[in-house]
Amino acid sequence: MSYAEKARSHYNNELTTIRGAGLFKEERFIKSPQMARIRVEYPVGAPSQEVLNFCANNYLGLSSHPEVVEAAHKGLDSHGYGLSSVRFICGTQDIHAELEKKLTEFLETEDTILFPSCMEANAALFEVCLDKDDAMIADRLVHASIVDGMRLSKAQLYNYKHLNMEHLEEKLQETQSCRFRMIITDGVFSMDGDIAPLEKICELGDKYDAMVMVDDSHSTGFLGKQGKGTHEHCGVLGRIDAITTTLGKALGGAAGGCISGRKGIVDLCRQRARPYLFSNTVPPVVVAASIKVIDLISKSTAGRNKLEENTKYFREKMTQAGLDIRPGVHPIVPVMLYNAKLAQDVSRDLYEEGIYAIGFFFPVVPQGQARIRVQISADHEREHLDKAIAAFTKIGAKYSILGKKKDEIIAMYGM
Amino acid sequence: MADDIKKMIIDYVKKEYLDEDSDQQVTEDTKLISSGIVDSFSMVSLKMFLEKKFQIKIPDEKATPEAFDSVNSIINLLKELTPL
């Protein structure tokens, strides 16, 4: 038996360490489709409880939208369940090409290549496009999948302080001798809802002859007046060399991702991207539903408009109630608590009030920046938002944090 | 000599990792990685700085979060790799 006592004991010790540090992640069972109101069994074995969901990436409420579900059913009937192949052998159907074309038109890029996930798109891009004579210059808070993707590339790695354009420019000056440079950023940063200053980034890209790459997973479908993403929001449509994004958040939320950008980059990825060449094609049912999603959001901006209104309302009311909200316009609304235990306690109390929102703390966010990350959806109705605001207000009063700022909360609870 | 090197590394850490308005103190004992001032992703800048400054190559197996966790531990690493 290869799974010897030594290995068993090592894994158990690791798990004990994780538990001891308070970092053990428990899964909660959701017993309903993904939407604003869900039924949850937590802890496992407890009676199911109906709660309002404020922690999904279901920004547009399309995850269980009847037209999307219907399109998935139709796709299943017309194109089958699986393809049992990678794309280049016998895994490309007409609808895969159709979805790639629709994404290209929607994002206003030159071409698009699908991946099983955005994580895999990020795992592919840098290894294909950059080599040892090149430099990757990334914002320090980019998503973990970008960090992993950059590790797979031979290019030299540089990073700059979060959103700090002076520091980015210093790094661009430092790397002048490299063959190619790529500035790498999230469009929207998932923990803070911060929006990357893409106009300035593109300006620096032009000035120093560097390509610009954006992971737009937390904005495709709703940021910008037509919902195209951060590049539309910042007025730089057509200027981003490579956008990676996901179909697993606002765009139906099932699975799949893509690289969309310069045709040469996309073509080369089709030839050389290992996660594309060696993982299965995106299932037809997901492709069919995603085509419907792009049609829906191209035809009407009602969803992103409602999301914008919901976000504005929630941010205003929470601020008025005295909660410490990280400022911004994005539906990711970090309610700052600074202390890890306080964040966990508030999350637990919210759940008891029927509000499902998760506490995040170090090492997921920097030390002393624990928070509840609230995510607003177009699926939320005003009454849902009011219920969440009332719950936060009640619990905020319980812990005496209403109207308190960072220093005061830290003085009460520590970092 | 060692004090000059310590000061140089502290100055670099402050400039490279802290915001201009930060009131965070950095001394030779300050925990850099385990306190979150420098995360494992950002550590690469510090490694490159040291390599360039001392004209050395820090092998990946030596560039651990423990070795980079304070200015003192960095000095110990440098002593292994170069005659300071």
Interface residues (C-beta under 8 A of the other chain):
Chain A: R140 V147 L157 Y158 N159 K161 F362 P363 P366 Q367 G368
Chain B: Y17 D19 S35 G36 D39 F41 S42 V44 S45 M48
